[in-house]
Amino acid sequence: MVFYAFNFFQALVAHSSVANGMKGASKAMSAMNKEMAPTKQMKVMEEFQKQSTQMDMTVTDQKRATLLEEKSASSGTTSAHRVNVSFRFLYN
Protein backbone atom coordinates (compact mmCIF):
# COMPACT_ATOMS: atom_id res chain seq x y z
CA MET A 1 0.00 0.00 0.00
CA VAL A 2 2.87 2.38 0.77
CA PHE A 3 4.39 1.61 -2.65
CA TYR A 4 1.09 2.52 -4.35
CA ALA A 5 0.88 5.82 -2.44
CA PHE A 6 4.48 6.63 -3.39
CA ASN A 7 3.78 5.97 -7.11
CA PHE A 8 0.62 8.07 -6.91
CA PHE A 9 2.59 10.92 -5.32
CA GLN A 10 5.29 10.66 -8.01
CA ALA A 11 2.66 10.80 -10.75
CA LEU A 12 1.05 13.81 -9.11
CA VAL A 13 4.38 15.66 -8.93
CA ALA A 14 5.16 14.77 -12.54
CA HIS A 15 1.73 15.96 -13.65
CA SER A 16 2.22 19.22 -11.77
CA SER A 17 5.62 19.75 -13.39
CA VAL A 18 4.18 19.16 -16.86
CA ALA A 19 1.30 21.55 -16.13
CA ASN A 20 3.73 24.26 -15.01
CA GLY A 21 5.87 23.71 -18.09
CA MET A 22 2.81 24.00 -20.34
CA LYS A 23 1.82 27.19 -18.54
CA GLY A 24 5.23 28.72 -19.29
CA ALA A 25 5.14 27.54 -22.88
CA SER A 26 1.66 29.00 -23.31
CA LYS A 27 2.80 32.38 -21.99
CA ALA A 28 5.83 32.35 -24.29
CA MET A 29 3.73 31.46 -27.32
CA SER A 30 1.19 34.16 -26.48
CA ALA A 31 3.92 36.79 -26.17
CA MET A 32 5.49 35.69 -29.47
CA ASN A 33 2.09 35.74 -31.16
CA LYS A 34 1.51 39.32 -30.04
CA GLU A 35 4.97 40.39 -31.17
CA MET A 36 4.83 38.76 -34.59
CA ALA A 37 1.23 39.79 -35.41
CA PRO A 38 0.39 36.84 -37.70
CA THR A 39 -2.63 38.56 -39.29
CA LYS A 40 -0.44 41.49 -40.31
CA GLN A 41 2.20 39.13 -41.69
CA MET A 42 -0.47 37.23 -43.63
CA LYS A 43 -1.62 40.47 -45.27
CA VAL A 44 1.96 41.34 -46.19
CA MET A 45 2.48 37.88 -47.67
CA GLU A 46 -0.75 38.10 -49.69
CA GLU A 47 0.26 41.51 -51.04
CA PHE A 48 3.71 40.18 -51.94
CA GLN A 49 2.15 37.21 -53.73
CA LYS A 50 -0.18 39.50 -55.67
CA GLN A 51 2.66 41.80 -56.74
CA SER A 52 4.88 38.84 -57.59
CA THR A 53 2.16 37.44 -59.84
CA GLN A 54 1.78 40.81 -61.55
CA MET A 55 5.53 41.05 -62.07
CA ASP A 56 5.55 37.54 -63.56
CA MET A 57 2.88 38.66 -66.02
CA THR A 58 5.02 41.68 -66.94
CA VAL A 59 8.04 39.44 -67.56
CA THR A 60 5.87 37.14 -69.68
CA ASP A 61 4.72 40.14 -71.75
CA GLN A 62 8.34 41.22 -72.24
CA LYS A 63 9.35 37.71 -73.33
CA ARG A 64 6.43 37.58 -75.75
CA ALA A 65 7.48 40.92 -77.28
CA THR A 66 11.08 39.73 -77.63
CA LEU A 67 9.95 36.54 -79.35
CA LEU A 68 7.76 38.52 -81.75
CA GLU A 69 10.67 40.84 -82.57
CA GLU A 70 13.00 37.88 -83.16
CA LYS A 71 10.40 36.17 -85.33
CA SER A 72 9.87 39.25 -87.47
CA ALA A 73 13.64 39.79 -87.76
CA SER A 74 14.29 36.19 -88.79
CA SER A 75 11.46 36.11 -91.34
CA GLY A 76 13.28 38.69 -93.44
CA THR A 77 10.36 41.03 -93.80
CA THR A 78 11.18 44.66 -94.27
CA SER A 79 7.83 46.03 -93.13
CA ALA A 80 7.73 47.51 -89.70
CA HIS A 81 5.83 45.62 -87.07
CA ARG A 82 4.44 47.28 -84.05
CA VAL A 83 4.82 45.35 -80.83
CA ASN A 84 2.80 46.49 -77.86
CA VAL A 85 4.33 45.68 -74.52
CA SER A 86 2.38 46.45 -71.41
CA PHE A 87 4.39 47.39 -68.37
CA ARG A 88 2.46 46.98 -65.19
CA PHE A 89 3.89 48.96 -62.32
CA LEU A 90 2.67 48.50 -58.82
CA TYR A 91 1.69 51.46 -56.77
CA ASN A 92 -0.19 51.54 -53.50
N, C-alpha and C positions, 0 to 999 in steps of 0.2 A: 504494500500500500504506500509506503514511503517513496519507493521508486517511482510509482505512478504520479504522485504529487510533485516529485522533483521534475519529471518529464513535462508535466503540465505547466509548471512554473517556467521551465526553459522555453517552452513553446510560447508562453505569454510574453516573456521578455523579447524573444525573437520577433514576435508579431508587433510589439511596441516599437522595436528598433526599425522595422520595415516601414511602419506607419510614419514615424518621424522622418525617415529618409524620403518618403514620398511627399511629405509635407514640404520639405526643403526643395525637392525637385519641382514641385508644383509652383512654389513661390519664384524660383529661378526662371521657369518657363513663362510665367505670367509677366515677370519683369522684362524678359527678352522680347516677348510678344508686343508689349507696349513700346519698347524701344525701336523695334524693327518695323512696326506698322504694316502688317501684311496686306491690308486692303490698299494702302497707298502704293506699295510695291507692285501689287497686281495691276493697278491702273497704269503704272509706269511701264510694266512689261507689255501690257496690251497696246499701249501707244507705240512702243518700240516695234512691236510686231507689225502694226499697221503701217508705220513709216518704212519698215524694212520691205514689206510687200510692195509698197508704192515705188520704192527705189529699184526693186527687182524688175518691176514693169518698165521703168525708165531705161534700165540697162537692156532689157529685151527690145524696146523700141530702137535704141541706138544700134544694137546688133542687126536688127532687121534693116535699118537704113544703110548700114555698111554693106550688108549682103546685096541689097538692091543696087548700090553704087558699083560694087564689084561685078555684078552680073551685067549691068549696062556697059561697063568698061570692057569686059571680056567679049561682049557680043559684037563689038566693032561698030556700033551705030554712032553716027555723028550728031544725031539730034539730041538736044538737051532734055534731060529728064528731071523733073522736079520731085524731090524726095522730101516729104514732110516728116519731121521728127518732133514728137511732142516731149517736152521736158517738163516733168512734174516736180515742182519744188514744194517743199513742205514748210508751211508757216502756221504758227499757232494763232 
